[in-house]
Amino acid sequence: MPEHFNWDGSPKDERLAGFSPARNMWLHKSNRSTSLPGNNLVRCRYCGLRMQYFDRWDHGRIPMVPKMLPSAAVPVPMRWNVMSGIALPGDDGAGRCFVPHPAFCPAVKHENADLRLAEARAVFRRRMERRIAEEGFIPDLPPAGEEDVAEQHIEPVEGRRHIVAYARLLWLAPGRIDTIQCVALARTTGERCKNTISQDEGVWEEVEIPYPPGRAGQQVLWAGTTMWAYALHALHTDEFNRWMRQRCMQHAPGGNAAPDAVSSQWVRFDALRHEEFILRERPANAQQVLLDRRLDRIATGPERTECATSDCRNGTVSKVPKGWACWKCARTVKRRTRTHRKWISGDRQDEQ
């Protein structure tokens, strides 16, 4: 403890009131998040109100209203709870929950007009107007949607940003693959680690551009065509987790409790919002291989056939005829067919 402070951290001199001695921050070994809570409490640049970032269960980040609310006053899809530093959907039966800030941000034109949220959104709008009138807050230009509000932690990146593929997920990287920097706080320098996270584990492959949801997906001409993405399919779960935590080999999760100097910069790829980063030409350093050599030691198993229903993702590894439908879709089709036959037979009886 420095000489100007008592053992409990209180200052010996009244002139140092409000200050505290420098302390080393450590993460508890049971904490699954590597971000420090003090760095996660920020103000929204669109409305000026406070929000607190949490690491999501799916490797993303979400800003929450810093105060928990009664679950009964919040729609089910907007209820979140936090466990070991990780944000999870639902209220966990506790009766209170966190709510995402973008759902209440007064700078966003919300599509969900739930009456249960109208009063809370009005309160947030009055707070925003008071900050503008009394504190001189100057908001940024209105966001295009709730996604822009949620991604305020993303630092501006100049130049190319590559797209990473893992299983069926697509992520937008914070830069080119060979330049993604580790976000850990280096103990030797007290600054952000300067190592890169890539160890040339992946390969470039051509993947289909996903169709954007809604009517916008029906209007674009490039949907269904292909683009180039850096595939990490051969990585084990812990190795992929290191990529998503944006950590180098020295600061890999689990073996080092170093906190984040800045938050990880990954975002889920959106074909409409990230169209400028779609890579349509084959990269110059793309390897002439189909898969990593490590896949030769992995049993890939039998080929999987997906359900013929367009919006169903069920599948089977058994041999099935062309146009096969899963049991759930088949039951739905039978029910609809039975209802249709009853309706047709009823019309015929009426005509007689």
CORZI-V867496 format. One record per pair of residues at least 6 apart in sequence whose ideal C-beta (glycine too) atoms are under 7 Angstrom apart, sorted by sequence separation. I is the first residue (numbers start at 1). J is the second residue. D is the distance in Angstrom with one decimal. If there is no record, write none. Layout:
i->I j->J d->D
i->I j->J d->D
//
This chain:
i->1 j->7 d->6.0
i->5 j->11 d->5.7
i->6 j->12 d->6.1
i->11 j->17 d->5.9
i->43 j->49 d->6.7
i->55 j->61 d->5.9
i->56 j->62 d->5.2
i->91 j->97 d->3.8
i->102 j->108 d->6.4
i->131 j->137 d->4.2
i->143 j->149 d->5.3
i->174 j->180 d->5.9
i->211 j->217 d->4.6
i->217 j->223 d->5.9
i->247 j->253 d->6.1
i->4 j->11 d->6.5
i->5 j->12 d->6.5
i->27 j->34 d->6.3
i->43 j->50 d->5.7
i->44 j->51 d->5.4
i->54 j->61 d->7.0
i->80 j->87 d->5.3
i->81 j->88 d->5.6
i->163 j->170 d->5.9
i->164 j->171 d->4.7
i->173 j->180 d->5.9
i->185 j->192 d->6.7
i->186 j->193 d->4.6
i->251 j->258 d->5.3
i->306 j->313 d->6.8
i->307 j->314 d->4.7
i->4 j->12 d->5.7
i->11 j->19 d->6.3
i->53 j->61 d->5.4
i->54 j->62 d->5.8
i->71 j->79 d->5.8
i->80 j->88 d->6.8
i->212 j->220 d->6.6
i->232 j->240 d->6.0
i->245 j->253 d->5.1
i->307 j->315 d->6.4
i->325 j->333 d->6.7
i->4 j->13 d->6.3
i->41 j->50 d->6.5
i->42 j->51 d->6.4
i->80 j->89 d->6.2
i->81 j->90 d->6.2
i->163 j->172 d->6.0
i->164 j->173 d->5.4
i->183 j->192 d->6.6
i->184 j->193 d->4.7
i->306 j->315 d->4.4
i->53 j->63 d->5.2
i->54 j->64 d->6.0
i->81 j->91 d->5.6
i->163 j->173 d->7.0
i->242 j->252 d->4.9
i->305 j->315 d->5.9
i->9 j->20 d->5.7
i->25 j->36 d->5.9
i->41 j->52 d->5.0
i->52 j->63 d->6.8
i->79 j->90 d->5.6
i->81 j->92 d->4.3
i->161 j->172 d->5.8
i->162 j->173 d->4.8
i->182 j->193 d->4.0
i->212 j->223 d->6.7
i->232 j->243 d->6.5
i->242 j->253 d->6.1
i->304 j->315 d->4.8
i->305 j->316 d->5.7
i->4 j->16 d->6.1
i->9 j->21 d->6.1
i->40 j->52 d->5.3
i->51 j->63 d->4.1
i->52 j->64 d->5.2
i->79 j->91 d->4.5
i->161 j->173 d->5.7
i->211 j->223 d->4.7
i->241 j->253 d->5.9
i->314 j->326 d->3.9
i->40 j->53 d->4.1
i->51 j->64 d->6.5
i->81 j->94 d->6.7
i->161 j->174 d->6.9
i->181 j->194 d->6.8
i->182 j->195 d->4.8
i->209 j->222 d->6.2
i->211 j->224 d->6.6
i->304 j->317 d->5.5
i->40 j->54 d->6.9
i->51 j->65 d->6.6
i->52 j->66 d->4.7
i->161 j->175 d->5.9
i->162 j->176 d->5.6
i->182 j->196 d->7.0
i->209 j->223 d->6.1
i->312 j->326 d->6.3
i->314 j->328 d->6.7
i->51 j->66 d->6.8
i->106 j->121 d->6.5
i->162 j->177 d->5.0
i->181 j->196 d->6.0
i->182 j->197 d->5.7
i->209 j->224 d->6.8
i->302 j->317 d->4.4
i->305 j->320 d->5.6
i->308 j->323 d->4.9
i->5 j->21 d->4.6
i->50 j->66 d->5.4
i->64 j->80 d->6.6
i->81 j->97 d->5.9
i->82 j->98 d->6.4
i->104 j->120 d->5.9
i->160 j->176 d->5.4
i->180 j->196 d->5.9
i->208 j->224 d->6.6
i->209 j->225 d->5.6
i->301 j->317 d->6.9
i->308 j->324 d->6.0
i->309 j->325 d->5.9
i->80 j->97 d->6.0
i->81 j->98 d->6.6
i->104 j->121 d->5.6
i->157 j->174 d->5.8
i->179 j->196 d->6.6
i->180 j->197 d->5.1
i->209 j->226 d->6.6
i->308 j->325 d->5.3
i->312 j->329 d->5.5
i->79 j->97 d->4.1
i->80 j->98 d->4.5
i->106 j->124 d->4.8
i->157 j->175 d->5.4
i->178 j->196 d->6.7
i->180 j->198 d->6.3
i->208 j->226 d->5.7
i->209 j->227 d->5.2
i->246 j->264 d->4.1
i->307 j->325 d->5.5
i->2 j->21 d->4.8
i->80 j->99 d->6.9
i->106 j->125 d->3.9
i->207 j->226 d->6.5
i->245 j->264 d->6.0
i->246 j->265 d->6.7
i->305 j->324 d->6.2
i->307 j->326 d->4.3
i->1 j->21 d->6.1
i->35 j->55 d->6.2
i->71 j->91 d->4.3
i->80 j->100 d->6.7
i->104 j->124 d->5.1
i->178 j->198 d->5.9
i->206 j->226 d->4.8
i->207 j->227 d->6.4
i->244 j->264 d->7.0
i->246 j->266 d->6.9
i->309 j->329 d->4.5
i->78 j->99 d->5.3
i->177 j->198 d->5.5
i->33 j->55 d->4.5
i->78 j->100 d->6.4
i->106 j->128 d->4.7
i->206 j->228 d->5.8
i->207 j->229 d->4.9
i->244 j->266 d->6.0
i->307 j->329 d->5.7
i->74 j->97 d->6.0
i->71 j->95 d->5.6
i->204 j->228 d->5.7
i->205 j->229 d->6.5
i->41 j->66 d->6.7
i->62 j->87 d->5.4
i->70 j->95 d->6.7
i->71 j->96 d->6.1
i->74 j->99 d->5.6
i->78 j->103 d->5.5
i->70 j->96 d->6.0
i->71 j->97 d->4.9
i->204 j->230 d->6.0
i->205 j->231 d->4.5
i->69 j->96 d->6.7
i->54 j->82 d->5.8
i->68 j->96 d->4.5
i->69 j->97 d->6.4
i->202 j->230 d->4.9
i->203 j->231 d->5.6
i->57 j->86 d->5.6
i->68 j->97 d->6.3
i->202 j->231 d->5.4
i->55 j->85 d->6.4
i->57 j->87 d->6.7
i->68 j->98 d->5.8
i->69 j->99 d->5.8
i->202 j->232 d->4.6
i->55 j->86 d->5.5
i->56 j->87 d->5.1
i->57 j->88 d->5.2
i->201 j->232 d->6.4
i->55 j->87 d->6.7
i->107 j->139 d->6.2
i->54 j->87 d->4.0
i->65 j->98 d->6.8
i->64 j->98 d->4.4
i->65 j->99 d->5.2
i->201 j->235 d->5.8
i->64 j->99 d->6.7
i->107 j->142 d->5.5
i->108 j->143 d->5.9
i->64 j->100 d->6.0
i->65 j->101 d->5.4
i->107 j->143 d->6.2
i->63 j->100 d->6.7
i->64 j->101 d->6.1
i->108 j->145 d->6.8
i->62 j->100 d->5.7
i->63 j->101 d->4.4
i->108 j->146 d->5.6
i->201 j->239 d->6.8
i->63 j->102 d->6.9
i->65 j->104 d->6.4
i->75 j->114 d->5.8
i->170 j->210 d->6.9
i->75 j->116 d->6.5
i->108 j->149 d->6.0
i->165 j->207 d->5.6
i->73 j->116 d->6.3
i->103 j->146 d->6.8
i->102 j->146 d->3.7
i->105 j->149 d->5.1
i->197 j->243 d->6.2
i->102 j->149 d->4.1
i->101 j->149 d->6.8
i->102 j->150 d->5.0
i->223 j->271 d->6.9
i->197 j->246 d->6.0
i->51 j->101 d->3.9
i->197 j->247 d->6.3
i->199 j->249 d->6.8
i->197 j->248 d->5.4
i->227 j->278 d->4.8
i->228 j->279 d->4.4
i->32 j->84 d->4.6
i->33 j->85 d->3.0
i->196 j->248 d->6.7
i->227 j->279 d->5.7
i->31 j->84 d->5.7
i->32 j->85 d->5.6
i->33 j->86 d->5.8
i->177 j->230 d->5.2
i->195 j->248 d->3.7
i->227 j->280 d->5.8
i->30 j->84 d->6.1
i->31 j->85 d->4.8
i->32 j->86 d->5.0
i->228 j->282 d->6.1
i->193 j->248 d->6.1
i->195 j->250 d->6.4
i->228 j->283 d->5.9
i->216 j->272 d->5.9
i->44 j->101 d->6.5
i->234 j->291 d->6.7
i->47 j->105 d->5.3
i->193 j->251 d->6.0
i->234 j->292 d->4.0
i->46 j->105 d->6.2
i->47 j->106 d->5.2
i->170 j->229 d->6.6
i->212 j->271 d->5.0
i->47 j->107 d->4.7
i->212 j->272 d->4.7
i->234 j->294 d->5.2
i->44 j->105 d->6.2
i->46 j->107 d->3.8
i->210 j->271 d->5.7
i->234 j->295 d->5.4
i->209 j->271 d->5.6
i->183 j->246 d->4.6
i->184 j->247 d->5.7
i->163 j->227 d->6.9
i->165 j->229 d->4.2
i->182 j->246 d->6.4
i->164 j->229 d->6.4
i->165 j->230 d->6.9
i->182 j->247 d->5.6
i->163 j->229 d->4.4
i->164 j->230 d->5.1
i->165 j->231 d->4.7
i->166 j->232 d->4.7
i->167 j->233 d->6.8
i->180 j->246 d->6.6
i->182 j->248 d->4.0
i->165 j->232 d->7.0
i->166 j->233 d->6.5
i->184 j->251 d->3.6
i->162 j->230 d->5.6
i->164 j->232 d->6.2
i->182 j->251 d->5.8
i->192 j->261 d->3.8
i->209 j->278 d->6.7
i->191 j->261 d->6.7
i->192 j->262 d->6.3
i->187 j->258 d->6.4
i->185 j->258 d->5.4
i->166 j->240 d->5.8
i->184 j->258 d->4.6
i->185 j->259 d->5.3
i->49 j->124 d->6.4
i->185 j->260 d->6.7
i->184 j->260 d->6.5
i->185 j->261 d->4.2
i->47 j->124 d->7.0
i->183 j->260 d->5.0
i->184 j->261 d->6.6
i->49 j->127 d->5.9
i->183 j->261 d->6.0
i->49 j->128 d->6.5
i->183 j->262 d->5.2
i->204 j->283 d->5.3
i->48 j->128 d->6.0
i->183 j->263 d->6.8
i->47 j->128 d->4.5
i->183 j->264 d->5.6
i->204 j->286 d->3.8
i->48 j->131 d->4.4
i->204 j->287 d->6.7
i->203 j->287 d->5.4
i->203 j->289 d->5.9
i->63 j->150 d->5.9
i->62 j->150 d->6.3
i->203 j->291 d->6.9
i->48 j->137 d->4.2
i->203 j->292 d->5.9
i->48 j->139 d->6.5
i->174 j->265 d->3.4
i->47 j->139 d->6.4
i->61 j->153 d->5.9
i->174 j->266 d->6.7
i->46 j->139 d->5.5
i->173 j->266 d->6.9
i->46 j->140 d->5.4
i->45 j->140 d->4.9
i->171 j->266 d->5.2
i->172 j->267 d->5.0
i->46 j->143 d->5.5
i->171 j->268 d->6.3
i->172 j->269 d->4.8
i->171 j->269 d->5.9
i->170 j->269 d->3.9
i->53 j->153 d->5.9
i->172 j->274 d->5.3
i->46 j->149 d->6.0
i->44 j->149 d->6.6
i->172 j->277 d->6.3
i->163 j->269 d->5.6
i->45 j->152 d->6.1
i->44 j->152 d->6.8
i->153 j->263 d->4.9
i->155 j->265 d->6.2
i->154 j->265 d->5.5
i->154 j->267 d->6.3
i->163 j->277 d->6.5
i->151 j->267 d->5.7
i->161 j->277 d->4.7
i->163 j->279 d->6.8
i->162 j->279 d->7.0
i->147 j->273 d->6.7
i->59 j->244 d->3.9
i->61 j->263 d->6.1
i->59 j->266 d->6.6
i->60 j->268 d->6.5
i->53 j->263 d->6.7
i->34 j->245 d->6.6
i->34 j->253 d->6.9
i->36 j->259 d->5.0
i->35 j->259 d->6.9
i->34 j->259 d->5.6
i->35 j->260 d->4.8
i->34 j->260 d->5.0
i->29 j->257 d->6.7
i->35 j->263 d->5.8
i->27 j->257 d->4.6
i->26 j->257 d->6.2
i->27 j->259 d->5.6
i->25 j->259 d->6.0
//
